[in-house]
Amino acid sequence: MEDAARERRARLAALRQGNVIETGPLDPTVAVASPGLEPTRREEFAGLEPVTVSLEEKAKETLQTLVVESGPVGLTELAPRKANWDLKRDLEPKLEKLEEVTQTRIRQIIRDRMAQSSV
């Protein structure tokens, strides 16, 4: 077990340094397994054709179909629905402070009037 650990450390050190390690030819009958998945054999995939469509070509095709289906996009669809949303966001904290001061002043005026009427 220690030998396997030493070999693994050596492989990892070589990979960190950028050295490529020869592991030998791959055996097509060896089962490749992932945790939680059934093992599959490389032979099952031997007859399949490699994927030749690049990701860019697939994205272009998808984009073209979306553009054809949705039609041209107008300027009104790109603009935000409410033009002043950012102003509301920026002014909200200031308005909260102002509301507190206003309520305090209103209470003070009511107290003064009540004190004046009772005298």
N, C-alpha and C positions, 0 to 999 in steps of 0.2 A: 504494500500500500504506500509506503514511503517512496518507493521507486516511481510509482505513478504520480505522486505529488511533485517529486523533483522534476520529472519530465514535463509536467504541466507548467510548473514555474519557469522552466527553461523556455518552453514555447511562448508563454506570456511575455517574458523578457525580450525574446526575439521579435515578437510582434510590436512591442513598445518601441524598439529600436528601428523598426521598419524592415526587418529581414523577413523574407518569405521562407516558410518551412515546407519542405516536401513531405507529404503524408502518404504518398503512394497512390496507385490507381484506385478508383472507386469501383466497388463491386456492385453491379446492377441488381443483384439478388438480395442485397442487404436491406433490411427494413428500416425505413426512416420514420421515427416516431416523435411526436410532440406530446407534452403532458396534456392529458385529457382527451386526446384524439386517437383514433385507431391507427395502427401502423400502416403505412402504404408502401407499395413497392415501386421502385423506379421503372420497372418493366411496364407498369400500367400506363405510364406517361411516355413511353418510348415511341409509340405510334402517332402521337399528337404533333401537329405542326406548330412551330414557334410563332408567337405573336409578332406580326410584322407592322401593325398599325402603331404609329408612335402616339404618344400622349397628346402632342400638339395637334396632330391631324384629327384625333378623336374630339378634342376640345373645339376645334374649328367647325367640325360637322355639327356638334351639339349646339354651338352658338348660332350657326346658320339656321338650324331648324327652329330655335327659339325666336330668332328675329322674324322669320317668316310667319310663325304662328301668332306672335304678339303684335306684329305690325310696327310702324315707326313710332318712336317715343316723342311726344310733344314736350314743349318747354314747360307747360303747366303741370305735367306729371312729374317733372324733375324738381320743381320748386317746392319748398316746404309748404304745408297747408296753412300754417299761421306764420306770417312774416315776423312777428314780434316775440316769438318764443324765447329768443336769447335775451331780449330786453327784460322780459318778465323774470327770467332766471337771475339776471344780474341785479335787478332792483328789489327782489323779494326780501333779502336780509335788511336792506335799508328801510323798506316799508314796515317790516315787523318792529324795528326800533321806533320808528315814527308813530306807529299805532300805540305802542306802550306809553310814549310820552304824551300823546293826545289823550288817552284814557286817564292818565294821571292828572292832567290839566283840567279835564272835564270834572273829575271828582273834586278837585280843589275849588273850582268855580261853584259847584253845587254846595259844598261845605260853607263857602263864604256867603252865599245867598241865604242859606238856612240860618247862619249865625246872625246875619244882618236883619232878617225878618223876625227873629226871636228877641232881638234887643229892643 
